[in-house]
Amino acid sequence: MDDNVINEMKSIIDRYSLCDGIHATKIEGLHFYKMSSLNVRLPVIYRPSIYVVIQGCKQVSLNGEVFQYTDSKYLVVSVDLPLIGEVTNANKDKPYLCIQIDIDMKTMAKLVAELNLKASHKTGKGIFVGNMDEVLGEPILRLMKLLDAPKDIPYLSGVYFLEIYYRLLNTPHGSSIIQTSLHGSNMYRVAKVIEIMKLDIAKPRSIDELAAMINMSTSNFYNQFKKVTGLSPLQYLKQLRLTEARQIMISHNTNATKTAYMVGYESPSQFSREYTRLFGASPRRDIKAFRK
């Protein structure tokens, strides 16, 4: 990507990210990340989004498979995925800088239908890394520049989001996005099951029940789900529950026992064991360390 584009992006991120952290902007669906040090590896649910690294390096892993994206590369997540992220290159002089652009899958599905796009029948992963270029970078920069012209945001942000989606569909990995957006495709049906899980994560689920919801055989559903997410359906649900539990304890200061029941566990001791296995510390120790 052109150095001038990169430098303009850096300048905008610096002006709207005065300290380390995740920064929401006046444009819904646009966030900036700034990190001046390496971070702890933690499981997080990544929503459908484009993550563009402008400076530094980060890697995420999905069930042991590592995806690394450095400056001038981007990561795309097309379905909600439990990923373990880690910033691997950042310091005070050159902090990690990243742009997150949310993907509205309803808007994307409408665009795919209007363009009458087709995708391979082969089920792909819900995650990929691509090389950044001017074709995708320029509409992203135009979207970012709207922060300096707030009166234009209601009228132009939607146009720029649509252009970004269009450009993304025309990248070498666009077929993964197309599959997720096509009604009836395996990736679309897996995404629907994920939405069902999220609506009531505490509800007991069986693979047979989930497969029946999208008119798939149990074995085919299991295989397709694992191809997209890297996890079995019940492994995915467990990570979804544990990640949500951590967020509840951080945001609402609830204790581990109450939180365990809230996310669908019948045994607080089992919840504590599985939480410790995933996050590397018991719920109490983990949240205490987070608050320091």
Legacy VTK file of the C-alpha trace (Angstrom):
# vtk DataFile Version 3.0
C-alpha trace
ASCII
DATASET POLYDATA
POINTS 292 float
0.000 0.000 0.000
1.200 3.525 -0.796
3.269 5.164 1.967
1.187 8.351 1.790
-1.986 6.373 2.519
-0.304 4.581 5.431
1.028 7.834 6.887
-2.397 9.488 6.654
-3.970 6.506 8.422
-1.330 6.662 11.177
-1.955 10.373 11.642
-5.708 9.877 12.031
-5.291 6.986 14.481
-2.830 9.030 16.559
-5.222 11.981 16.761
-8.176 9.859 17.834
-6.260 7.393 20.060
-4.508 9.470 22.702
-3.747 6.478 24.923
-3.407 2.713 24.664
-6.588 0.694 24.231
-9.554 0.175 21.929
-11.112 3.438 20.806
-14.643 3.776 19.462
-15.103 6.615 16.977
-17.997 8.838 15.960
-18.546 6.448 13.064
-20.461 3.365 14.181
-18.527 0.280 13.129
-15.095 1.951 13.055
-12.626 1.396 15.918
-8.935 2.075 16.432
-6.446 0.002 18.441
-3.270 1.382 19.955
-0.866 -0.716 22.043
2.584 0.422 23.210
3.539 -2.932 24.727
2.986 -6.628 24.152
-0.242 -7.975 25.606
-1.274 -11.147 27.401
-2.732 -13.948 25.278
-6.447 -14.148 26.030
-9.397 -15.818 24.294
-11.832 -13.264 22.853
-14.867 -13.612 20.587
-14.061 -11.808 17.346
-17.140 -10.485 15.536
-17.365 -10.273 11.715
-14.881 -7.503 10.953
-11.879 -6.378 8.931
-8.752 -5.719 10.999
-6.096 -3.666 9.186
-2.674 -3.404 10.835
-0.950 -0.113 10.056
2.035 -0.585 12.358
3.334 -3.473 14.427
2.270 -7.101 14.380
-0.415 -9.284 15.894
-1.296 -12.930 15.680
-4.435 -14.834 16.516
-4.852 -18.566 16.880
-7.876 -20.729 16.240
-7.659 -24.157 17.841
-3.874 -24.147 17.361
-3.771 -22.685 13.832
-1.955 -19.330 13.821
-2.871 -16.337 11.642
-0.316 -13.519 11.683
-0.994 -10.062 10.299
1.646 -7.371 10.177
1.673 -3.818 8.845
-0.083 -3.517 5.477
-1.933 -6.801 5.979
-5.481 -7.378 7.115
-7.410 -10.075 8.927
-11.030 -10.822 8.062
-13.394 -12.726 10.348
-16.688 -13.613 8.658
-18.416 -15.425 11.559
-18.116 -15.012 15.326
-14.967 -16.898 16.312
-13.275 -17.559 19.677
-9.697 -16.497 18.933
-6.639 -16.088 21.123
-4.990 -12.797 20.169
-1.505 -11.523 20.963
0.312 -8.329 19.926
3.849 -9.508 19.089
5.528 -6.280 17.955
4.907 -2.976 19.720
6.775 -0.384 21.781
6.372 3.228 22.903
8.196 4.604 19.869
6.304 2.411 17.403
3.015 1.291 18.962
0.798 -1.330 17.423
-1.848 0.489 15.368
-4.882 -1.261 13.921
-8.173 -0.304 12.294
-11.283 -2.417 12.917
-14.158 -2.116 10.461
-17.268 -4.053 11.437
-18.936 -6.111 8.729
-22.716 -5.805 8.723
-23.542 -9.247 7.349
-27.100 -8.229 6.394
-25.738 -5.412 4.244
-23.096 -7.755 2.848
-25.727 -10.395 1.997
-27.824 -7.775 0.209
-24.784 -6.665 -1.807
-23.905 -10.254 -2.735
-27.499 -10.812 -3.914
-27.533 -7.586 -5.965
-24.264 -8.554 -7.645
-25.565 -12.103 -8.207
-22.285 -13.520 -6.909
-21.650 -17.231 -6.604
-19.060 -19.045 -4.532
-17.394 -22.419 -4.478
-19.413 -25.214 -2.882
-16.349 -26.088 -0.801
-16.804 -24.868 2.770
-14.101 -22.396 3.784
-12.808 -21.101 7.095
-14.462 -18.125 8.745
-11.101 -16.345 8.928
-8.340 -15.320 6.517
-5.391 -12.927 6.112
-4.877 -10.791 2.998
-2.409 -8.265 1.626
-3.485 -4.638 1.796
-3.476 -2.566 -1.405
-4.690 0.845 -2.577
-7.945 -0.555 -3.970
-9.095 -1.532 -0.475
-7.004 1.002 1.425
-8.308 4.158 -0.241
-12.006 3.738 0.690
-10.904 2.852 4.235
-8.908 6.091 4.367
-11.884 8.064 3.034
-14.037 6.579 5.796
-11.445 7.539 8.413
-11.201 11.103 7.068
-14.897 11.606 7.821
-13.906 11.896 11.489
-12.546 15.336 10.603
-15.821 16.244 8.874
-18.486 14.962 11.314
-21.365 16.659 9.486
-20.650 14.387 6.497
-20.756 11.144 8.495
-24.532 10.485 8.213
-24.462 10.956 4.439
-21.172 9.391 3.340
-20.170 6.716 5.864
-22.674 4.199 4.473
-21.371 4.786 0.948
-17.780 4.152 2.030
-18.699 1.045 4.035
-20.446 -0.319 0.943
-17.392 0.372 -1.218
-15.145 -1.364 1.324
-17.446 -4.410 1.301
-17.485 -4.414 -2.499
-13.687 -4.269 -2.686
-13.398 -7.030 -0.095
-15.639 -9.298 -2.150
-13.265 -8.872 -5.085
-10.135 -9.930 -3.199
-8.651 -13.439 -3.628
-10.385 -14.479 -0.390
-13.741 -12.923 -1.248
-15.358 -16.314 -1.772
-15.315 -16.912 1.993
-17.393 -13.764 2.545
-19.685 -14.697 -0.341
-20.288 -18.168 1.123
-21.182 -16.716 4.508
-23.649 -14.334 2.827
-25.396 -16.801 0.507
-28.672 -18.168 1.849
-28.521 -21.946 2.025
-24.734 -22.325 1.812
-22.997 -24.386 4.478
-21.159 -21.356 5.875
-24.401 -19.370 6.011
-26.111 -22.174 7.923
-23.218 -22.482 10.369
-23.423 -18.718 10.943
-27.165 -19.082 11.653
-26.479 -21.725 14.304
-23.917 -19.430 15.919
-26.553 -16.685 16.079
-28.963 -19.133 17.739
-26.315 -20.079 20.313
-25.603 -16.414 21.085
-29.276 -15.567 21.610
-29.466 -17.867 24.640
-26.046 -19.181 25.604
-27.365 -20.663 28.856
-29.804 -22.987 27.094
-28.714 -26.655 26.972
-27.936 -27.723 23.404
-27.319 -31.005 21.642
-25.650 -31.501 18.269
-28.765 -33.294 16.991
-30.961 -30.336 17.942
-28.646 -27.765 16.347
-28.314 -29.810 13.152
-32.095 -30.134 12.859
-32.497 -26.344 13.081
-30.681 -25.924 9.757
-31.873 -29.137 8.091
-28.525 -30.943 8.165
-27.629 -34.438 9.203
-25.785 -34.569 12.513
-22.527 -35.814 10.968
-22.550 -33.268 8.128
-23.367 -30.428 10.519
-20.516 -31.439 12.842
-18.035 -31.552 9.944
-19.174 -28.280 8.352
-19.182 -26.442 11.683
-15.642 -27.579 12.427
-14.420 -26.538 8.958
-15.731 -23.004 9.483
-14.849 -22.436 13.145
-12.036 -24.895 13.847
-14.056 -26.285 16.770
-16.832 -28.796 17.285
-20.252 -27.223 18.003
-20.109 -28.068 21.714
-16.486 -26.916 22.057
-17.520 -23.649 20.449
-20.490 -23.249 22.793
-18.264 -23.888 25.813
-15.787 -21.188 24.744
-18.662 -18.818 23.992
-20.055 -19.347 27.501
-16.699 -18.947 29.236
-15.794 -15.807 27.299
-19.203 -14.298 28.043
-18.805 -15.252 31.707
-15.517 -13.376 31.909
-17.124 -10.288 30.392
-20.029 -10.489 32.858
-17.685 -10.706 35.852
-15.617 -7.773 34.580
-18.584 -5.560 33.688
-21.051 -6.405 36.472
-18.784 -7.563 39.310
-20.760 -10.792 39.822
-19.153 -13.729 41.593
-18.109 -16.939 39.849
-20.953 -19.092 41.188
-23.703 -16.724 40.079
-22.015 -16.195 36.712
-21.670 -19.938 36.149
-25.444 -20.381 36.393
-26.055 -17.308 34.215
-24.137 -18.818 31.275
-25.609 -22.308 31.548
-23.373 -24.288 33.906
-25.073 -26.559 36.430
-21.867 -27.089 38.412
-19.830 -24.074 39.628
-16.833 -26.351 40.230
-16.917 -27.549 36.604
-17.199 -23.923 35.488
-14.145 -23.001 37.567
-12.100 -25.911 36.157
-12.952 -25.119 32.546
-12.458 -21.382 33.070
-9.001 -22.007 34.561
-8.093 -24.281 31.657
-9.067 -21.627 29.096
-7.821 -18.438 30.773
-4.890 -19.805 32.769
-6.229 -18.710 36.167
-9.287 -19.292 38.326
-12.182 -16.846 37.847
-11.366 -15.048 41.100
-7.635 -14.710 40.396
-8.183 -13.740 36.764
-10.652 -10.941 37.503
-8.563 -9.711 40.440
-5.502 -9.488 38.173
-7.541 -7.700 35.501
-8.626 -5.001 37.967
-5.073 -4.225 39.140
LINES 1 293
292 0 1 2 3 4 5 6 7 8 9 10 11 12 13 14 15 16 17 18 19 20 21 22 23 24 25 26 27 28 29 30 31 32 33 34 35 36 37 38 39 40 41 42 43 44 45 46 47 48 49 50 51 52 53 54 55 56 57 58 59 60 61 62 63 64 65 66 67 68 69 70 71 72 73 74 75 76 77 78 79 80 81 82 83 84 85 86 87 88 89 90 91 92 93 94 95 96 97 98 99 100 101 102 103 104 105 106 107 108 109 110 111 112 113 114 115 116 117 118 119 120 121 122 123 124 125 126 127 128 129 130 131 132 133 134 135 136 137 138 139 140 141 142 143 144 145 146 147 148 149 150 151 152 153 154 155 156 157 158 159 160 161 162 163 164 165 166 167 168 169 170 171 172 173 174 175 176 177 178 179 180 181 182 183 184 185 186 187 188 189 190 191 192 193 194 195 196 197 198 199 200 201 202 203 204 205 206 207 208 209 210 211 212 213 214 215 216 217 218 219 220 221 222 223 224 225 226 227 228 229 230 231 232 233 234 235 236 237 238 239 240 241 242 243 244 245 246 247 248 249 250 251 252 253 254 255 256 257 258 259 260 261 262 263 264 265 266 267 268 269 270 271 272 273 274 275 276 277 278 279 280 281 282 283 284 285 286 287 288 289 290 291
